[in-house]
Amino acid sequence: MGKHAFISEILEAAGARSVTDDLIPDWPQISLEAVIARAPDALLLIRGGKVSIDTLQKRPGWSSLPAIQKGKVYYVESGIQEPSPVAIDALEELAREFHP
């Protein structure tokens, strides 16, 4: 998600920053290798989604990410993907996770 994507704005409102917020397109397509190269301090995964921390850790390079090493992996409901009031629920959930 790029600089002006609503998910980037939700992350910012919750107190975080997307590692892709410097990209101009709202919905850039980036590879998993590009995410590794950006070395995020935290990861955000969709609860019950196709990608889990277990599957990521089995991929080359992922276990060395600062987010994995520090145990900063956060889960949120899939509503964060919808530009609707349910995204506000995800914002509130993230804010609680980021600032316990």
Buried (B, 14 or more C-beta within 10 A) or exposed (E): BBBEBBBBBBBEEBEBEBBBBEBEEEEEEBEEEEBBEEEBEBBBBBEEEEEBBEEBEEEEBBEEBEBBEEEBBBBBBEBBBEEEEBBEBBBEBBBEBBEE
